[in-house]
């Protein structure tokens, strides 16, 4: 698998969707243990929609 393929693939882990009062859903993925937290914002439904240079 190439480096680009690793970046654009859908992340593995336990998935949870959190419904928000404004009608949006937060797509959460938990992987591993420890204090690390990553927050990402996007407008695309498809992880492959991003172009990596």
Backbone atoms as SQL, in Angstrom:
CREATE TABLE atoms (id INTEGER PRIMARY KEY, chain TEXT, resi INTEGER, resn TEXT, atom TEXT, x REAL, y REAL, z REAL);
INSERT INTO atoms VALUES
  (1, 'A', 1, 'UNK', 'N', 0.851, -1.171, 0.000),
  (2, 'A', 1, 'UNK', 'CA', 0.000, 0.000, 0.000),
  (3, 'A', 1, 'UNK', 'C', 0.901, 1.239, 0.000),
  (4, 'A', 2, 'UNK', 'N', 0.599, 2.180, -0.874),
  (5, 'A', 2, 'UNK', 'CA', 1.412, 3.399, -0.967),
  (6, 'A', 2, 'UNK', 'C', 1.095, 4.346, 0.190),
  (7, 'A', 3, 'UNK', 'N', 1.956, 5.336, 0.383),
  (8, 'A', 3, 'UNK', 'CA', 1.750, 6.329, 1.443),
  (9, 'A', 3, 'UNK', 'C', 0.451, 7.099, 1.232),
  (10, 'A', 4, 'UNK', 'N', 0.148, 7.425, -0.019),
  (11, 'A', 4, 'UNK', 'CA', -1.086, 8.160, -0.319),
  (12, 'A', 4, 'UNK', 'C', -2.302, 7.297, 0.012),
  (13, 'A', 5, 'UNK', 'N', -2.239, 6.010, -0.332),
  (14, 'A', 5, 'UNK', 'CA', -3.353, 5.110, -0.023),
  (15, 'A', 5, 'UNK', 'C', -3.601, 5.036, 1.481),
  (16, 'A', 6, 'UNK', 'N', -2.528, 5.031, 2.268),
  (17, 'A', 6, 'UNK', 'CA', -2.668, 4.997, 3.726),
  (18, 'A', 6, 'UNK', 'C', -3.345, 6.265, 4.242),
  (19, 'A', 7, 'UNK', 'N', -3.052, 7.401, 3.621),
  (20, 'A', 7, 'UNK', 'CA', -3.628, 8.670, 4.064),
  (21, 'A', 7, 'UNK', 'C', -5.100, 8.818, 3.713),
  (22, 'A', 8, 'UNK', 'N', -5.524, 8.257, 2.580),
  (23, 'A', 8, 'UNK', 'CA', -6.902, 8.469, 2.132),
  (24, 'A', 8, 'UNK', 'C', -7.852, 7.340, 2.516),
  (25, 'A', 9, 'UNK', 'N', -7.325, 6.238, 3.056),
  (26, 'A', 9, 'UNK', 'CA', -8.229, 5.147, 3.436),
  (27, 'A', 9, 'UNK', 'C', -9.049, 5.544, 4.662),
  (28, 'A', 10, 'UNK', 'N', -10.185, 4.923, 4.814),
  (29, 'A', 10, 'UNK', 'CA', -11.050, 5.193, 5.956),
  (30, 'A', 10, 'UNK', 'C', -10.375, 4.639, 7.213),
  (31, 'A', 11, 'UNK', 'N', -10.250, 5.441, 8.257),
  (32, 'A', 11, 'UNK', 'CA', -9.576, 4.988, 9.479),
  (33, 'A', 11, 'UNK', 'C', -10.291, 3.807, 10.134),
  (34, 'A', 12, 'UNK', 'N', -9.501, 2.931, 10.766),
  (35, 'A', 12, 'UNK', 'CA', -10.065, 1.795, 11.488),
  (36, 'A', 12, 'UNK', 'C', -10.318, 2.201, 12.934),
  (37, 'A', 13, 'UNK', 'N', -11.221, 1.503, 13.601),
  (38, 'A', 13, 'UNK', 'CA', -11.501, 1.776, 15.005),
  (39, 'A', 13, 'UNK', 'C', -12.982, 1.645, 15.310),
  (40, 'A', 14, 'UNK', 'N', -13.337, 1.938, 16.540),
  (41, 'A', 14, 'UNK', 'CA', -14.728, 1.874, 16.984),
  (42, 'A', 14, 'UNK', 'C', -15.419, 3.172, 16.575),
  (43, 'A', 15, 'UNK', 'N', -16.473, 3.048, 15.776),
  (44, 'A', 15, 'UNK', 'CA', -17.162, 4.219, 15.234),
  (45, 'A', 15, 'UNK', 'C', -18.403, 4.563, 16.056),
  (46, 'A', 16, 'UNK', 'N', -18.593, 5.842, 16.266),
  (47, 'A', 16, 'UNK', 'CA', -19.758, 6.358, 16.980),
  (48, 'A', 16, 'UNK', 'C', -20.214, 7.633, 16.279),
  (49, 'A', 17, 'UNK', 'N', -21.517, 7.814, 16.171),
  (50, 'A', 17, 'UNK', 'CA', -22.063, 9.047, 15.621),
  (51, 'A', 17, 'UNK', 'C', -22.790, 9.784, 16.740),
  (52, 'A', 18, 'UNK', 'N', -22.479, 11.061, 16.899),
  (53, 'A', 18, 'UNK', 'CA', -23.111, 11.881, 17.925),
  (54, 'A', 18, 'UNK', 'C', -24.026, 12.886, 17.231),
  (55, 'A', 19, 'UNK', 'N', -25.330, 12.784, 17.519),
  (56, 'A', 19, 'UNK', 'CA', -26.315, 13.715, 16.943),
  (57, 'A', 19, 'UNK', 'C', -26.209, 15.066, 17.639),
  (58, 'A', 20, 'UNK', 'N', -26.168, 16.132, 16.847),
  (59, 'A', 20, 'UNK', 'CA', -26.069, 17.491, 17.380),
  (60, 'A', 20, 'UNK', 'C', -27.422, 18.191, 17.258),
  (61, 'A', 21, 'UNK', 'N', -27.700, 19.180, 18.115),
  (62, 'A', 21, 'UNK', 'CA', -28.983, 19.893, 18.074),
  (63, 'A', 21, 'UNK', 'C', -29.240, 20.605, 16.743),
  (64, 'A', 22, 'UNK', 'N', -28.173, 20.960, 16.015),
  (65, 'A', 22, 'UNK', 'CA', -28.357, 21.666, 14.744),
  (66, 'A', 22, 'UNK', 'C', -28.613, 20.715, 13.576),
  (67, 'A', 23, 'UNK', 'N', -28.746, 19.406, 13.870),
  (68, 'A', 23, 'UNK', 'CA', -29.044, 18.436, 12.827),
  (69, 'A', 23, 'UNK', 'C', -27.829, 17.744, 12.242),
  (70, 'A', 24, 'UNK', 'N', -26.638, 18.186, 12.592),
  (71, 'A', 24, 'UNK', 'CA', -25.427, 17.544, 12.086),
  (72, 'A', 24, 'UNK', 'C', -25.065, 16.344, 12.955),
  (73, 'A', 25, 'UNK', 'N', -24.229, 15.479, 12.408),
  (74, 'A', 25, 'UNK', 'CA', -23.706, 14.326, 13.137),
  (75, 'A', 25, 'UNK', 'C', -22.197, 14.448, 13.236),
  (76, 'A', 26, 'UNK', 'N', -21.647, 14.171, 14.412),
  (77, 'A', 26, 'UNK', 'CA', -20.199, 14.083, 14.570),
  (78, 'A', 26, 'UNK', 'C', -19.815, 12.623, 14.389),
  (79, 'A', 27, 'UNK', 'N', -18.904, 12.358, 13.471),
  (80, 'A', 27, 'UNK', 'CA', -18.428, 11.012, 13.191),
  (81, 'A', 27, 'UNK', 'C', -17.170, 10.806, 14.018),
  (82, 'A', 28, 'UNK', 'N', -17.236, 9.951, 15.019),
  (83, 'A', 28, 'UNK', 'CA', -16.121, 9.744, 15.948),
  (84, 'A', 28, 'UNK', 'C', -15.541, 8.351, 15.752),
  (85, 'A', 29, 'UNK', 'N', -14.217, 8.264, 15.822),
  (86, 'A', 29, 'UNK', 'CA', -13.525, 6.984, 15.710),
  (87, 'A', 29, 'UNK', 'C', -12.528, 6.884, 16.853),
  (88, 'A', 30, 'UNK', 'N', -12.665, 5.844, 17.673),
  (89, 'A', 30, 'UNK', 'CA', -11.746, 5.617, 18.792),
  (90, 'A', 30, 'UNK', 'C', -10.783, 4.497, 18.415),
  (91, 'A', 31, 'UNK', 'N', -9.471, 4.777, 18.573),
  (92, 'A', 31, 'UNK', 'CA', -8.444, 3.795, 18.234),
  (93, 'A', 31, 'UNK', 'C', -7.401, 3.780, 19.343),
  (94, 'A', 32, 'UNK', 'N', -7.132, 2.622, 19.907),
  (95, 'A', 32, 'UNK', 'CA', -6.065, 2.489, 20.897),
  (96, 'A', 32, 'UNK', 'C', -6.406, 3.104, 22.236),
  (97, 'A', 33, 'UNK', 'N', -5.349, 3.288, 23.037),
  (98, 'A', 33, 'UNK', 'CA', -5.507, 3.844, 24.379),
  (99, 'A', 33, 'UNK', 'C', -4.576, 5.028, 24.549),
  (100, 'A', 34, 'UNK', 'N', -4.852, 5.858, 25.543),
  (101, 'A', 34, 'UNK', 'CA', -3.953, 6.969, 25.818),
  (102, 'A', 34, 'UNK', 'C', -4.636, 8.307, 25.688),
  (103, 'A', 35, 'UNK', 'N', -3.909, 9.378, 25.994),
  (104, 'A', 35, 'UNK', 'CA', -4.493, 10.715, 26.047),
  (105, 'A', 35, 'UNK', 'C', -4.601, 11.440, 24.711),
  (106, 'A', 36, 'UNK', 'N', -4.125, 10.876, 23.627),
  (107, 'A', 36, 'UNK', 'CA', -4.137, 11.591, 22.343),
  (108, 'A', 36, 'UNK', 'C', -5.563, 11.852, 21.872),
  (109, 'A', 37, 'UNK', 'N', -5.798, 13.071, 21.389),
  (110, 'A', 37, 'UNK', 'CA', -7.100, 13.456, 20.842),
  (111, 'A', 37, 'UNK', 'C', -6.850, 14.192, 19.536),
  (112, 'A', 38, 'UNK', 'N', -7.560, 13.801, 18.497),
  (113, 'A', 38, 'UNK', 'CA', -7.449, 14.468, 17.200),
  (114, 'A', 38, 'UNK', 'C', -8.838, 14.921, 16.788),
  (115, 'A', 39, 'UNK', 'N', -8.970, 16.194, 16.486),
  (116, 'A', 39, 'UNK', 'CA', -10.235, 16.733, 15.998),
  (117, 'A', 39, 'UNK', 'C', -10.033, 17.162, 14.554),
  (118, 'A', 40, 'UNK', 'N', -10.924, 16.739, 13.687),
  (119, 'A', 40, 'UNK', 'CA', -10.814, 17.112, 12.276),
  (120, 'A', 40, 'UNK', 'C', -12.169, 17.612, 11.795),
  (121, 'A', 41, 'UNK', 'N', -12.136, 18.575, 10.914),
  (122, 'A', 41, 'UNK', 'CA', -13.360, 19.137, 10.367),
  (123, 'A', 41, 'UNK', 'C', -13.306, 19.000, 8.856),
  (124, 'A', 42, 'UNK', 'N', -14.400, 18.646, 8.266),
  (125, 'A', 42, 'UNK', 'CA', -14.421, 18.523, 6.817),
  (126, 'A', 42, 'UNK', 'C', -15.824, 18.672, 6.277),
  (127, 'A', 43, 'UNK', 'N', -15.901, 18.943, 4.987),
  (128, 'A', 43, 'UNK', 'CA', -17.204, 19.099, 4.347),
  (129, 'A', 43, 'UNK', 'C', -17.500, 17.943, 3.402),
  (130, 'A', 44, 'UNK', 'N', -16.556, 17.002, 3.286),
  (131, 'A', 44, 'UNK', 'CA', -16.704, 15.916, 2.320),
  (132, 'A', 44, 'UNK', 'C', -17.221, 14.658, 3.002),
  (133, 'A', 45, 'UNK', 'N', -18.141, 13.965, 2.342),
  (134, 'A', 45, 'UNK', 'CA', -18.642, 12.700, 2.863),
  (135, 'A', 45, 'UNK', 'C', -17.701, 11.558, 2.506),
  (136, 'A', 46, 'UNK', 'N', -16.848, 11.762, 1.528),
  (137, 'A', 46, 'UNK', 'CA', -15.966, 10.718, 1.021),
  (138, 'A', 46, 'UNK', 'C', -14.524, 11.069, 1.358),
  (139, 'A', 47, 'UNK', 'N', -13.825, 10.198, 2.097),
  (140, 'A', 47, 'UNK', 'CA', -12.423, 10.455, 2.457),
  (141, 'A', 47, 'UNK', 'C', -11.567, 10.614, 1.207),
  (142, 'A', 48, 'UNK', 'N', -11.914, 9.948, 0.117),
  (143, 'A', 48, 'UNK', 'CA', -11.137, 10.020, -1.113),
  (144, 'A', 48, 'UNK', 'C', -11.357, 11.302, -1.896),
  (145, 'A', 49, 'UNK', 'N', -12.254, 12.176, -1.427),
  (146, 'A', 49, 'UNK', 'CA', -12.531, 13.420, -2.142),
  (147, 'A', 49, 'UNK', 'C', -11.415, 14.441, -1.983),
  (148, 'A', 50, 'UNK', 'N', -10.545, 14.226, -1.024),
  (149, 'A', 50, 'UNK', 'CA', -9.439, 15.151, -0.799),
  (150, 'A', 50, 'UNK', 'C', -8.292, 14.825, -1.747),
  (151, 'A', 51, 'UNK', 'N', -7.680, 15.833, -2.301),
  (152, 'A', 51, 'UNK', 'CA', -6.540, 15.633, -3.189),
  (153, 'A', 51, 'UNK', 'C', -5.265, 15.881, -2.407),
  (154, 'A', 52, 'UNK', 'N', -4.420, 14.879, -2.373),
  (155, 'A', 52, 'UNK', 'CA', -3.145, 14.997, -1.664),
  (156, 'A', 52, 'UNK', 'C', -2.034, 15.176, -2.677),
  (157, 'A', 53, 'UNK', 'N', -1.215, 16.181, -2.488),
  (158, 'A', 53, 'UNK', 'CA', -0.107, 16.447, -3.408),
  (159, 'A', 53, 'UNK', 'C', 1.198, 15.969, -2.826);
